[in-house]
Amino acid sequence: MKSLSKILNIISWPVYLCIGAYLLIAAPMVAGYRPVIVLSGSMEPTYHVASVIYYKSTPFSQIEEGDAITYRAGENSLVTHRVVEKIESTQEFRTKGDANPTEDPNPVSYSDVVGRAHPRSIPGAGYFVNFGRKPAVIALMAGILIAGMIVDQLSGKSDQEQN
């Protein structure tokens, strides 16, 4: 029982490190930033594929040409592109991906904008986040921690019975 407890304690450390990393990635949410994973290379080299970037709700008046904005494109997808023109009269933006040769064909209405993107990102963190979202991974990590707690409890009881 003691050796099983030691093995589970050793295996638990990577799980705790993963949980800590997820908390660090989520920490900017306390300040109102929302994370999103970059899925395409349209904003290279500013935002690399699989980076985690953050956006924050921003009033129309505070978004300027040159800012990167994140907006809804369809029902379930978000796009982050750079503002190349701000159209005050219609509250729209003309946008372009940094790596794209031309502007996006349609202007973006401010009502579709979810926020202005922060200039910093966490390169590669999207792979980590996507891996950790899988139900099998969540179940495995939870199983390791729960098994460790159960074995520790049983090990503690058997130690008390021996004394």
Z-matrix of the N, CA and C atoms (Angstrom, degrees):
N
C 1 1.449
C 2 1.529 1 110.92
N 3 1.336 2 116.87 1 -38.23
C 4 1.468 3 120.97 2 -179.77
C 5 1.526 4 111.21 3 -64.31
N 6 1.341 5 117.18 4 -40.97
C 7 1.460 6 119.79 5 -178.87
C 8 1.531 7 110.60 6 -68.79
N 9 1.320 8 118.14 7 -37.99
C 10 1.462 9 121.28 8 175.93
C 11 1.528 10 110.19 9 -63.21
N 12 1.314 11 116.30 10 -41.05
C 13 1.458 12 121.25 11 177.98
C 14 1.529 13 110.78 12 -61.55
N 15 1.335 14 117.37 13 -43.25
C 16 1.469 15 121.00 14 178.67
C 17 1.522 16 111.60 15 -64.18
N 18 1.333 17 116.02 16 -42.80
C 19 1.475 18 119.84 17 179.65
C 20 1.528 19 110.51 18 -62.51
N 21 1.333 20 116.81 19 -45.81
C 22 1.468 21 120.07 20 179.62
C 23 1.526 22 111.42 21 -64.94
N 24 1.333 23 117.23 22 -36.56
C 25 1.466 24 119.65 23 176.81
C 26 1.525 25 110.93 24 -64.48
N 27 1.321 26 117.52 25 -39.57
C 28 1.472 27 121.27 26 178.39
C 29 1.534 28 110.17 27 -66.21
N 30 1.338 29 116.06 28 -43.93
C 31 1.469 30 120.26 29 179.93
C 32 1.530 31 111.26 30 -68.13
N 33 1.308 32 117.64 31 -26.62
C 34 1.464 33 121.24 32 -179.12
C 35 1.528 34 112.72 33 -68.48
N 36 1.314 35 117.59 34 -30.53
C 37 1.466 36 119.54 35 -176.41
C 38 1.521 37 113.15 36 -58.61
N 39 1.344 38 119.89 37 -46.00
C 40 1.476 39 118.04 38 176.05
C 41 1.528 40 112.72 39 -61.08
N 42 1.338 41 116.53 40 -33.60
C 43 1.465 42 119.67 41 177.50
C 44 1.530 43 109.60 42 -64.42
N 45 1.324 44 116.87 43 -46.06
C 46 1.471 45 120.08 44 177.68
C 47 1.530 46 111.32 45 -61.81
N 48 1.320 47 117.75 46 -38.85
C 49 1.471 48 121.09 47 177.50
C 50 1.526 49 111.06 48 -63.88
N 51 1.332 50 116.62 49 -40.81
C 52 1.471 51 120.37 50 176.87
C 53 1.523 52 110.93 51 -62.49
N 54 1.308 53 116.55 52 -45.17
C 55 1.467 54 120.66 53 179.13
C 56 1.527 55 109.69 54 -60.69
N 57 1.319 56 117.01 55 -42.87
C 58 1.469 57 120.83 56 177.23
C 59 1.522 58 111.87 57 -61.24
N 60 1.334 59 116.92 58 -41.45
C 61 1.466 60 120.65 59 179.07
C 62 1.530 61 110.64 60 -64.68
N 63 1.337 62 116.80 61 -41.69
C 64 1.464 63 119.70 62 177.19
C 65 1.525 64 111.00 63 -61.78
N 66 1.319 65 116.53 64 -39.93
C 67 1.471 66 119.62 65 178.28
C 68 1.523 67 111.41 66 -65.00
N 69 1.324 68 117.01 67 -38.97
C 70 1.473 69 119.85 68 177.29
C 71 1.526 70 111.27 69 -64.76
N 72 1.329 71 116.49 70 -40.59
C 73 1.467 72 119.86 71 178.72
C 74 1.522 73 110.31 72 -65.63
N 75 1.319 74 117.27 73 -35.01
C 76 1.463 75 121.55 74 -179.10
C 77 1.527 76 113.22 75 -83.10
N 78 1.322 77 118.25 76 -15.03
C 79 1.473 78 122.06 77 -174.18
C 80 1.526 79 114.52 78 -53.67
N 81 1.344 80 120.52 79 -40.36
C 82 1.471 81 118.92 80 179.87
C 83 1.525 82 114.05 81 -60.99
N 84 1.322 83 117.72 82 -14.90
C 85 1.463 84 120.33 83 178.00
C 86 1.528 85 110.98 84 -63.26
N 87 1.330 86 117.29 85 -26.32
C 88 1.468 87 121.46 86 177.66
C 89 1.533 88 109.86 87 -61.62
N 90 1.332 89 117.02 88 -32.20
C 91 1.463 90 121.83 89 -179.65
C 92 1.527 91 112.31 90 -93.02
N 93 1.335 92 117.55 91 10.73
C 94 1.459 93 120.81 92 176.55
C 95 1.516 94 115.17 93 93.44
N 96 1.321 95 117.36 94 2.66
C 97 1.469 96 120.16 95 178.48
C 98 1.521 97 109.84 96 -86.68
N 99 1.319 98 116.39 97 143.35
C 100 1.461 99 122.51 98 177.76
C 101 1.524 100 108.54 99 -113.03
N 102 1.328 101 117.90 100 133.97
C 103 1.467 102 119.89 101 179.83
C 104 1.523 103 111.65 102 -83.98
N 105 1.311 104 115.69 103 149.85
C 106 1.456 105 122.49 104 174.07
C 107 1.526 106 107.30 105 -148.07
N 108 1.324 107 116.08 106 146.41
C 109 1.461 108 121.40 107 -179.04
C 110 1.524 109 109.10 108 -96.59
N 111 1.319 110 116.47 109 132.05
C 112 1.466 111 122.37 110 178.36
C 113 1.524 112 108.44 111 -75.57
N 114 1.333 113 116.06 112 123.12
C 115 1.461 114 120.59 113 -176.33
C 116 1.528 115 113.93 114 -104.02
N 117 1.327 116 117.61 115 -17.61
C 118 1.465 117 119.36 116 -178.44
C 119 1.524 118 110.09 117 -130.64
N 120 1.298 119 115.53 118 170.04
C 121 1.466 120 121.18 119 -179.05
C 122 1.509 121 113.59 120 -93.13
N 123 1.328 122 118.19 121 16.20
C 124 1.466 123 120.07 122 -175.64
C 125 1.524 124 113.48 123 -65.77
N 126 1.326 125 117.93 124 -19.66
C 127 1.471 126 120.15 125 179.73
C 128 1.528 127 112.59 126 -109.92
N 129 1.335 128 117.23 127 15.74
C 130 1.470 129 120.79 128 174.88
C 131 1.527 130 108.08 129 -62.68
N 132 1.277 131 121.17 130 145.91
C 133 1.458 132 128.76 131 -3.42
C 134 1.533 133 113.65 132 -89.43
N 135 1.325 134 117.89 133 3.80
C 136 1.467 135 119.88 134 -179.05
C 137 1.520 136 111.31 135 -63.22
N 138 1.324 137 116.29 136 -52.00
C 139 1.463 138 122.11 137 179.49
C 140 1.530 139 108.03 138 -124.45
N 141 1.318 140 116.17 139 115.73
C 142 1.461 141 121.36 140 -178.96
C 143 1.526 142 111.18 141 -81.28
N 144 1.328 143 115.45 142 154.28
C 145 1.462 144 121.18 143 175.82
C 146 1.529 145 108.58 144 -56.21
N 147 1.316 146 116.23 145 137.57
C 148 1.471 147 125.67 146 179.96
C 149 1.524 148 113.51 147 74.93
N 150 1.321 149 117.52 148 10.29
C 151 1.465 150 120.10 149 172.61
C 152 1.524 151 108.93 150 -77.99
N 153 1.314 152 115.59 151 154.17
C 154 1.458 153 120.45 152 168.57
C 155 1.516 154 106.12 153 -99.92
N 156 1.333 155 115.00 154 124.46
C 157 1.458 156 120.01 155 175.83
C 158 1.521 157 107.52 156 -117.11
N 159 1.307 158 115.33 157 166.25
C 160 1.462 159 120.87 158 -177.84
C 161 1.518 160 109.12 159 -126.78
N 162 1.319 161 115.43 160 140.93
C 163 1.458 162 120.51 161 174.13
C 164 1.523 163 108.38 162 -126.98
N 165 1.334 164 114.50 163 156.47
C 166 1.461 165 120.36 164 179.90
C 167 1.522 166 108.77 165 -136.38
N 168 1.317 167 115.81 166 136.98
C 169 1.454 168 121.06 167 177.83
C 170 1.528 169 109.35 168 -53.25
N 171 1.327 170 115.66 169 131.25
C 172 1.464 171 121.00 170 -174.67
C 173 1.526 172 109.24 171 -139.08
N 174 1.330 173 117.95 172 134.86
C 175 1.467 174 119.99 173 177.33
C 176 1.533 175 111.20 174 -62.32
N 177 1.318 176 116.36 175 150.45
C 178 1.466 177 122.27 176 179.05
C 179 1.524 178 111.12 177 -52.05
N 180 1.311 179 116.10 178 -42.47
C 181 1.473 180 120.59 179 -175.78
C 182 1.529 181 113.20 180 -63.68
N 183 1.334 182 117.83 181 -21.71
C 184 1.460 183 121.12 182 -177.67
C 185 1.531 184 113.91 183 -96.42
N 186 1.324 185 117.09 184 -3.04
C 187 1.469 186 120.56 185 177.50
C 188 1.527 187 107.62 186 -92.39
N 189 1.312 188 115.26 187 128.27
C 190 1.466 189 121.34 188 -176.03
C 191 1.520 190 110.75 189 -120.82
N 192 1.320 191 115.42 190 163.63
C 193 1.463 192 120.10 191 172.01
C 194 1.523 193 108.24 192 -58.52
N 195 1.309 194 115.69 193 136.75
C 196 1.458 195 121.01 194 -177.52
C 197 1.516 196 114.09 195 97.95
N 198 1.338 197 116.82 196 -17.26
C 199 1.464 198 119.99 197 176.64
C 200 1.530 199 109.72 198 -76.16
N 201 1.307 200 116.18 199 146.83
C 202 1.464 201 120.97 200 171.29
C 203 1.520 202 106.59 201 -90.83
N 204 1.338 203 116.18 202 130.08
C 205 1.461 204 120.60 203 178.52
C 206 1.533 205 109.62 204 -120.10
N 207 1.314 206 115.00 205 151.29
C 208 1.457 207 121.37 206 175.58
C 209 1.518 208 106.60 207 -109.84
N 210 1.334 209 115.19 208 129.80
C 211 1.464 210 119.43 209 -175.99
C 212 1.527 211 110.86 210 -141.51
N 213 1.334 212 114.01 211 159.59
C 214 1.462 213 120.79 212 178.32
C 215 1.522 214 109.21 213 -75.76
N 216 1.321 215 115.24 214 132.25
C 217 1.464 216 121.29 215 174.64
C 218 1.520 217 105.93 216 -129.06
N 219 1.300 218 116.17 217 92.63
C 220 1.457 219 119.95 218 -172.64
C 221 1.515 220 109.16 219 91.18
N 222 1.325 221 115.55 220 -174.03
C 223 1.464 222 119.71 221 -174.79
C 224 1.515 223 114.21 222 -72.67
N 225 1.326 224 117.22 223 -43.04
C 226 1.466 225 119.62 224 -171.52
C 227 1.516 226 114.19 225 -119.98
N 228 1.317 227 117.91 226 19.21
C 229 1.459 228 116.20 227 -177.75
C 230 1.517 229 111.46 228 -128.28
N 231 1.314 230 113.60 229 144.85
C 232 1.461 231 121.40 230 176.90
C 233 1.523 232 108.46 231 -114.71
N 234 1.328 233 115.84 232 145.06
C 235 1.457 234 122.61 233 177.95
C 236 1.521 235 107.50 234 -127.48
N 237 1.311 236 116.26 235 140.27
C 238 1.460 237 120.72 236 173.24
C 239 1.518 238 107.37 237 -117.53
N 240 1.326 239 115.93 238 115.11
C 241 1.468 240 122.40 239 176.61
C 242 1.521 241 108.64 240 -136.20
N 243 1.321 242 114.74 241 167.92
C 244 1.458 243 121.16 242 -176.70
C 245 1.527 244 111.02 243 -91.42
N 246 1.330 245 115.81 244 140.23
C 247 1.465 246 121.63 245 176.65
C 248 1.524 247 108.33 246 -74.88
N 249 1.342 248 116.10 247 123.29
C 250 1.472 249 119.85 248 175.56
C 251 1.519 250 111.19 249 -106.21
N 252 1.340 251 115.32 250 -17.77
C 253 1.464 252 119.47 251 176.27
C 254 1.518 253 108.85 252 -154.36
N 255 1.321 254 115.47 253 135.27
C 256 1.466 255 122.19 254 177.04
C 257 1.520 256 107.37 255 -107.61
N 258 1.325 257 116.68 256 121.62
C 259 1.464 258 121.45 257 -177.16
C 260 1.529 259 108.00 258 -104.85
N 261 1.313 260 116.29 259 98.95
C 262 1.474 261 122.31 260 -174.96
C 263 1.525 262 112.36 261 -62.07
N 264 1.337 263 117.49 262 -42.89
C 265 1.474 264 120.90 263 -172.65
C 266 1.526 265 112.95 264 -61.74
N 267 1.327 266 117.80 265 -34.67
C 268 1.470 267 120.77 266 -177.90
C 269 1.527 268 112.68 267 -110.89
N 270 1.321 269 116.87 268 1.61
C 271 1.466 270 123.33 269 -175.31
C 272 1.530 271 110.51 270 50.66
N 273 1.332 272 113.86 271 56.68
C 274 1.457 273 121.69 272 177.90
C 275 1.527 274 109.51 273 -128.83
N 276 1.322 275 113.50 274 165.22
C 277 1.461 276 120.44 275 177.81
C 278 1.521 277 109.23 276 -129.98
N 279 1.308 278 115.83 277 141.22
C 280 1.455 279 121.00 278 166.58
C 281 1.517 280 104.53 279 -93.82
N 282 1.343 281 116.71 280 133.37
C 283 1.454 282 121.01 281 -174.66
C 284 1.523 283 111.15 282 -127.08
N 285 1.328 284 113.54 283 165.10
C 286 1.463 285 120.40 284 178.73
C 287 1.522 286 107.74 285 -158.03
N 288 1.327 287 115.71 286 136.81
C 289 1.455 288 119.26 287 171.82
C 290 1.522 289 108.48 288 -73.09
N 291 1.321 290 117.72 289 140.35
C 292 1.472 291 121.03 290 -177.45
C 293 1.527 292 112.34 291 -55.63
N 294 1.324 293 117.16 292 -35.44
C 295 1.466 294 121.20 293 -177.59
C 296 1.531 295 112.70 294 -90.09
N 297 1.317 296 117.66 295 -6.34
C 298 1.467 297 121.04 296 -178.37
C 299 1.523 298 110.25 297 -83.68
N 300 1.331 299 117.65 298 142.35
C 301 1.464 300 119.99 299 -178.89
C 302 1.531 301 113.74 300 -75.04
N 303 1.344 302 117.38 301 -22.60
C 304 1.466 303 120.09 302 -177.35
C 305 1.529 304 110.51 303 -131.14
N 306 1.323 305 113.72 304 163.62
C 307 1.467 306 120.00 305 175.87
C 308 1.521 307 110.10 306 -66.03
N 309 1.325 308 115.63 307 158.39
C 310 1.457 309 120.59 308 174.16
C 311 1.532 310 108.15 309 -65.22
N 312 1.335 311 118.15 310 145.20
C 313 1.463 312 120.37 311 -172.77
C 314 1.531 313 114.96 312 -67.67
N 315 1.333 314 117.20 313 -30.27
C 316 1.464 315 119.63 314 -176.62
C 317 1.520 316 110.73 315 -115.97
N 318 1.330 317 117.00 316 141.94
C 319 1.462 318 118.39 317 174.31
C 320 1.528 319 110.28 318 -68.16
N 321 1.323 320 115.85 319 155.87
C 322 1.456 321 122.64 320 179.96
C 323 1.524 322 108.11 321 -102.90
N 324 1.317 323 116.48 322 122.89
C 325 1.456 324 121.46 323 176.98
C 326 1.530 325 108.93 324 -73.73
N 327 1.327 326 115.75 325 141.98
C 328 1.463 327 119.09 326 178.63
C 329 1.527 328 111.21 327 -57.94
N 330 1.314 329 117.53 328 -28.78
C 331 1.472 330 119.98 329 179.55
C 332 1.532 331 111.91 330 -64.76
N 333 1.326 332 117.93 331 -19.27
C 334 1.473 333 121.91 332 177.23
C 335 1.526 334 112.84 333 -92.29
N 336 1.320 335 116.68 334 -9.71
C 337 1.465 336 120.84 335 -177.88
C 338 1.524 337 109.07 336 -78.18
N 339 1.339 338 115.68 337 126.67
C 340 1.463 339 119.34 338 177.21
C 341 1.521 340 110.85 339 -96.36
N 342 1.335 341 117.23 340 -17.53
C 343 1.452 342 118.90 341 176.02
C 344 1.513 343 113.75 342 166.19
N 345 1.316 344 113.37 343 173.49
C 346 1.469 345 121.22 344 175.40
C 347 1.515 346 107.59 345 -93.36
N 348 1.321 347 116.04 346 134.09
C 349 1.464 348 121.53 347 -177.36
C 350 1.526 349 110.26 348 -79.75
N 351 1.318 350 114.81 349 139.66
C 352 1.461 351 121.02 350 175.04
C 353 1.530 352 108.01 351 -72.30
N 354 1.321 353 118.15 352 143.75
C 355 1.474 354 119.20 353 -177.86
C 356 1.529 355 114.40 354 -68.18
N 357 1.310 356 118.14 355 -19.79
C 358 1.467 357 120.15 356 -179.58
C 359 1.530 358 110.43 357 -94.29
N 360 1.321 359 114.26 358 153.38
C 361 1.462 360 120.39 359 178.76
C 362 1.528 361 108.66 360 -142.19
N 363 1.323 362 115.57 361 172.24
C 364 1.460 363 121.02 362 175.05
C 365 1.528 364 106.98 363 -114.70
N 366 1.338 365 116.77 364 95.66
C 367 1.469 366 119.58 365 -176.49
C 368 1.527 367 112.12 366 -59.60
N 369 1.328 368 115.60 367 136.10
C 370 1.456 369 121.83 368 175.66
C 371 1.515 370 115.56 369 78.71
N 372 1.309 371 118.54 370 -12.74
C 373 1.466 372 120.77 371 -176.08
C 374 1.527 373 112.36 372 -65.94
N 375 1.316 374 117.18 373 -20.54
C 376 1.456 375 120.52 374 178.50
C 377 1.521 376 112.33 375 -62.68
N 378 1.337 377 117.00 376 -34.96
C 379 1.465 378 119.99 377 177.03
C 380 1.534 379 109.67 378 -62.10
N 381 1.315 380 115.18 379 -45.19
C 382 1.470 381 121.99 380 -179.82
C 383 1.530 382 110.59 381 -62.15
N 384 1.324 383 116.55 382 -46.57
C 385 1.466 384 121.08 383 -178.42
C 386 1.531 385 110.12 384 -64.42
N 387 1.329 386 117.03 385 -46.71
C 388 1.472 387 119.47 386 -179.77
C 389 1.520 388 112.10 387 -62.33
N 390 1.323 389 117.19 388 -38.49
C 391 1.458 390 120.84 389 177.89
C 392 1.528 391 110.00 390 -63.20
N 393 1.312 392 116.46 391 -43.50
C 394 1.460 393 121.29 392 -177.54
C 395 1.513 394 114.52 393 -72.02
N 396 1.319 395 118.32 394 -12.96
C 397 1.470 396 121.98 395 178.36
C 398 1.526 397 112.61 396 -81.25
N 399 1.312 398 116.89 397 -15.55
C 400 1.464 399 120.51 398 -176.00
C 401 1.526 400 109.72 399 -67.73
N 402 1.337 401 116.87 400 131.44
C 403 1.465 402 119.70 401 -179.34
C 404 1.531 403 113.01 402 -55.80
N 405 1.321 404 117.27 403 -36.18
C 406 1.471 405 119.64 404 -179.93
C 407 1.524 406 111.23 405 -65.15
N 408 1.322 407 117.02 406 -37.72
C 409 1.467 408 120.85 407 179.52
C 410 1.527 409 109.83 408 -69.40
N 411 1.323 410 116.48 409 -43.94
C 412 1.465 411 120.45 410 178.23
C 413 1.530 412 109.93 411 -60.55
N 414 1.329 413 116.46 412 -45.15
C 415 1.459 414 120.65 413 179.84
C 416 1.527 415 111.07 414 -63.33
N 417 1.323 416 117.23 415 -41.51
C 418 1.461 417 120.59 416 179.43
C 419 1.528 418 110.99 417 -62.71
N 420 1.332 419 116.59 418 -47.17
C 421 1.468 420 119.74 419 -179.65
C 422 1.529 421 110.69 420 -63.24
N 423 1.320 422 116.95 421 -44.30
C 424 1.468 423 120.25 422 178.39
C 425 1.526 424 110.10 423 -63.28
N 426 1.316 425 116.79 424 -41.95
C 427 1.459 426 120.96 425 179.56
C 428 1.510 427 112.57 426 -60.92
N 429 1.328 428 116.40 427 -41.68
C 430 1.468 429 120.33 428 178.20
C 431 1.525 430 110.72 429 -61.89
N 432 1.335 431 116.00 430 -46.58
C 433 1.468 432 119.47 431 -178.73
C 434 1.531 433 111.66 432 -66.58
N 435 1.320 434 116.57 433 -42.65
C 436 1.473 435 119.90 434 179.75
C 437 1.521 436 110.70 435 -65.93
N 438 1.335 437 117.46 436 -44.27
C 439 1.471 438 120.64 437 178.63
C 440 1.525 439 110.23 438 -60.55
N 441 1.318 440 116.80 439 -40.88
C 442 1.467 441 120.50 440 178.04
C 443 1.517 442 111.98 441 -61.20
N 444 1.333 443 116.70 442 -42.36
C 445 1.465 444 120.13 443 179.63
C 446 1.525 445 110.97 444 -66.61
N 447 1.328 446 116.36 445 -41.72
C 448 1.470 447 119.77 446 -179.55
C 449 1.523 448 110.38 447 -64.38
N 450 1.329 449 116.48 448 -46.86
C 451 1.467 450 120.12 449 -179.66
C 452 1.525 451 110.28 450 -63.80
N 453 1.328 452 118.04 451 -39.42
C 454 1.470 453 120.36 452 177.09
C 455 1.521 454 110.62 453 -62.04
N 456 1.338 455 117.02 454 -41.72
C 457 1.471 456 120.64 455 178.70
C 458 1.527 457 110.78 456 -63.60
N 459 1.327 458 115.84 457 -47.51
C 460 1.462 459 119.73 458 179.81
C 461 1.518 460 111.51 459 -64.80
N 462 1.311 461 116.25 460 -38.53
C 463 1.463 462 121.01 461 179.12
C 464 1.524 463 110.08 462 -65.99
N 465 1.328 464 117.46 463 -39.84
C 466 1.465 465 121.30 464 178.30
C 467 1.516 466 111.68 465 -65.48
N 468 1.329 467 117.68 466 -39.08
C 469 1.458 468 121.73 467 179.28
C 470 1.535 469 110.63 468 -67.36
N 471 1.343 470 117.24 469 -41.79
C 472 1.455 471 119.19 470 -179.33
C 473 1.542 472 110.83 471 -68.90
N 474 1.348 473 117.08 472 -31.25
C 475 1.471 474 119.62 473 175.07
C 476 1.517 475 110.78 474 -65.75
N 477 1.363 476 117.44 475 -39.98
C 478 1.454 477 121.31 476 179.67
C 479 1.534 478 111.22 477 -66.93
N 480 1.345 479 116.60 478 -36.42
C 481 1.446 480 120.65 479 -179.03
C 482 1.530 481 111.07 480 -69.28
N 483 1.334 482 116.02 481 -30.60
C 484 1.464 483 119.96 482 179.70
C 485 1.522 484 112.06 483 -75.31
N 486 1.305 485 117.00 484 -26.47
C 487 1.475 486 120.51 485 -177.48
C 488 1.462 487 112.31 486 -81.13
